[in-house]
Amino acid sequence: MRAVIDTGVLVSALIRPQGITGDVLHALRDRRFIAIYTTGILVEIIDVLGRPALRTKYHIEPDDLAILINLVRLRGELVIPERKVTACRDPKDDKFLEAALAASADCIVSGDLDLLDLASFENIPILRPAEFLARL
């Protein structure tokens, strides 16, 4: 299965590895799916997890961030979207739709209501982490 995993899911997985989002990360580590990503998605992950307040609150070390990025790159597939999308309430989330289209992904995994409210985009389902895991 080829899935776009939104930044919130990956951040949550790093903060709470024992939760459902942590299970998504474990499934990636175990090669149960391929994570579709773009340079913009990686930049957002680095930006969010590099915020001092977040790093301090959740005791995130630079090595934790490096391990996550390397895992995504190792178990994922970089795509370069050719089509600009403006379909989400939050324009910052359109990058996940663009990545899914560019890769003909099987799904997008998100906990973000701006994406989940779409339910699907051009026949690509948008799933909560638990729904995604049930389909694996």
C-alpha positions in Angstrom: 0.0 0.0 0.0 1.2 3.5 -0.8 0.1 6.2 1.6 0.6 9.9 2.2 1.0 10.4 6.0 0.3 14.0 7.1 2.7 15.8 9.4 0.4 15.7 12.4 0.3 11.9 12.4 4.1 11.7 12.2 4.6 14.3 15.0 2.1 12.5 17.2 3.8 9.2 16.5 7.1 10.6 17.6 5.6 12.1 20.8 3.5 9.1 21.7 5.0 6.0 20.1 2.7 3.7 22.1 -0.5 5.1 20.6 -2.3 4.5 17.3 -0.1 7.0 15.5 2.9 5.2 16.9 1.5 2.0 15.3 1.5 3.8 11.9 5.2 4.5 12.4 5.9 0.9 13.4 4.0 -0.3 10.3 6.3 1.9 8.2 9.3 0.6 9.9 8.1 -2.9 9.3 7.7 -2.2 5.6 3.9 -2.7 5.7 3.4 0.3 3.4 5.3 2.9 1.4 5.2 6.5 2.7 4.7 8.9 -0.2 6.3 12.3 0.5 7.4 15.5 -1.1 10.2 17.9 -0.2 7.6 20.3 1.2 6.2 17.6 3.5 9.7 16.9 4.8 10.4 20.6 5.4 7.1 20.9 7.3 8.0 17.9 9.5 11.5 19.4 10.3 9.9 22.8 11.0 7.3 21.5 13.4 9.6 19.1 15.3 12.3 21.8 15.3 10.2 24.3 17.3 11.9 24.9 20.6 8.7 24.8 22.7 7.7 21.5 21.2 11.1 20.0 21.6 11.3 21.1 25.2 7.8 20.0 26.1 8.1 16.5 24.6 11.9 16.0 25.1 12.5 15.6 21.4 16.2 15.4 20.6 17.8 16.3 17.2 18.6 12.6 16.8 14.8 11.7 17.1 14.0 14.1 14.3 16.9 12.7 12.2 15.7 9.1 12.7 12.2 10.0 11.7 13.2 11.8 8.5 15.6 9.0 7.6 12.9 6.4 8.2 10.5 8.3 5.9 13.2 8.6 3.2 14.3 5.0 3.5 10.8 3.4 3.5 9.1 6.1 1.4 9.0 7.4 -2.1 9.7 11.0 -3.0 7.3 12.5 -5.6 7.3 15.8 -7.3 3.7 17.0 -7.8 3.0 18.4 -11.2 -0.5 19.6 -10.5 -1.3 22.4 -8.1 -4.4 21.7 -5.9 -6.6 24.2 -4.1 -9.2 21.9 -2.5 -8.7 22.0 1.3 -10.0 24.6 3.7 -6.5 25.0 5.0 -4.3 25.7 2.0 -1.3 24.3 3.8 -2.9 20.9 3.6 -3.1 20.9 -0.2 0.4 19.6 -0.3 -0.8 16.2 0.9 -3.5 16.0 -1.8 -0.9 17.0 -4.4 1.5 14.2 -3.2 -1.3 11.7 -3.3 -2.2 12.6 -6.8 1.4 12.6 -8.0 1.9 9.1 -6.7 -1.5 7.6 -7.3 -1.5 6.8 -3.6 -3.9 4.4 -2.1 -4.9 6.8 0.7 -4.0 9.8 2.8 -3.7 9.2 6.6 -4.6 12.2 8.7 -6.1 13.3 12.0 -6.7 16.8 10.6 -10.3 17.7 10.2 -9.5 20.0 7.3 -8.5 16.9 5.4 -10.8 14.4 7.0 -13.9 16.5 6.1 -13.1 15.9 2.4 -13.4 12.1 3.1 -11.7 11.5 -0.3 -10.0 13.4 -3.0 -10.2 12.2 -6.6 -11.1 8.7 -5.4 -8.2 8.7 -2.9 -9.7 8.0 0.6 -8.6 10.1 3.5 -8.4 7.9 6.5 -7.9 8.3 10.3 -4.8 6.4 11.5 -7.0 3.6 13.0 -8.9 3.2 9.8 -5.6 3.0 7.9 -4.2 0.4 10.2 -7.3 -1.7 9.8 -6.8 -1.7 6.0 -3.2 -2.8 6.2 
